[in-house]
């Protein structure tokens, strides 16, 4: 395999509790023994990494999820000459303690007893969260993915592994959140907004909304936007205007979601509506 070029990117997302992200490729760089004030959660995308943690040495292969706790001393380097590429999240201990309290209804400090785990679904969620973190006009899906990812992490891989309680029915709170989405479908609505409106904690709202309506809030919002977009396209409004008016970041983003849910592109749908109208005009 070809030797990679070293590169690194850091960024923070204010809407996700100022969460820090990193994506990096290292080949010759060696990290000496050090620690972080935050938790570290990452996925190895390419190659493998050798870490020294807790007095033991681990070789962590591609696809693995890397975990470390605040103030946990560790060192790492490439396990072979091709280097490794990985994506990292650095959630604060306050953030994970707050989420753990929401899950367990008691104060509890999370602790990861493993240096690495294998979980393809969680790796995919971490990758998706990284990808969504740089998207514009996407607060709801970013926050939903963020919360779902950290919840899976805490319930599956901490020392405590708390179980999620059976979600209770919250028809009033869910209805309030749904009504707000229907009235503000073109806006960049956040999960925090919906939580305040519904009177439910974000994780509880996310789970109750899915239970009541069969979809999480961000997917329900996308369906609402597509419904309104179809009406606008049938009226002959240009596709570019419809995309912006219904809250999508741009026309390509709109077209991708439209094709996925409708089975046709916005152009195909608009032409079909025009043909129906033209044919009706020709009817005797």
C-alpha positions, 0 to 999 in steps of 0.5 A: 500500500502506498505511503500516505502524506501526513496532514491534520485538520482541527475544527469545533462546532459551537452548536454541538456544545463546542465539540472539537473534531480532528481528522489526521493522517500520520506516518512518521509522527510519534506522540510521546506519553501525554494525556488530554483533559477531555475524553477521546473517541475515534475511528481508524479509517486507514492503516493501524496504530500502536498505542501504549496505554495503562502499561499495555501495548495495543495494535489497533487495526482499521475500522476500530474505535479508539477510546481514552479517558480524561487525564489517561496517559498514553502514547501512539504511533503508526503500527507500520510504514504506511501510517494511519488515518483516523477521525477523532471527537473530544467530548468534555467530561461535563458533556458526557456526565450530563448525558449519563445523568439523563440516561441513568437519572443519577450523577455518574462519571463515565469510564471507558475500560477498553483502549479500542473496540470493534463496532461497525455501526458505531464507527459509521455513526462517528464517520457520519457525525464528522461528515455532518459537522461541516454541513450548513443549515443542518442543526437538527440532524447534527444534534440528533446524530451527535446525541445518538452516537454518544448515547450508544457509546455510553450504553455499550462501552463504559464500565457501567453500560447503563441500559436505556429505559423503555421510552414512555409515550409523550403525545403532548410534547411530541405534538408540540415539537411536530407542530413547530416543525410544520410551522417552521419547516424552512428554518434551521431548527435545532433539537435544543429548540424542540426540547424547550418547546416540548418540555422534554430533555433532548434524548427523551424527545428524540426517542419519544418522537421516533416512537410516536411518529415512526421517524426521528425529528430530522427525517420528519423535517426532511419529509415536510420540506419535500412535501412543500417542495412538490407543491411549489414545483407543481406551481411552476416555481424554479427548482433553485428557488424551491430549494432555498424556500424549503430550507435546503442548503443548496440545489444539489442537497435538495435534489439528492433528498428529493430523488431519495424520497420521491424516486424522481429528480425535481426536474422530472417531477416538475416536467411531469406536473407540467405535462399533466397540466398541458394535457388537461388543457387539451381535453375536450 
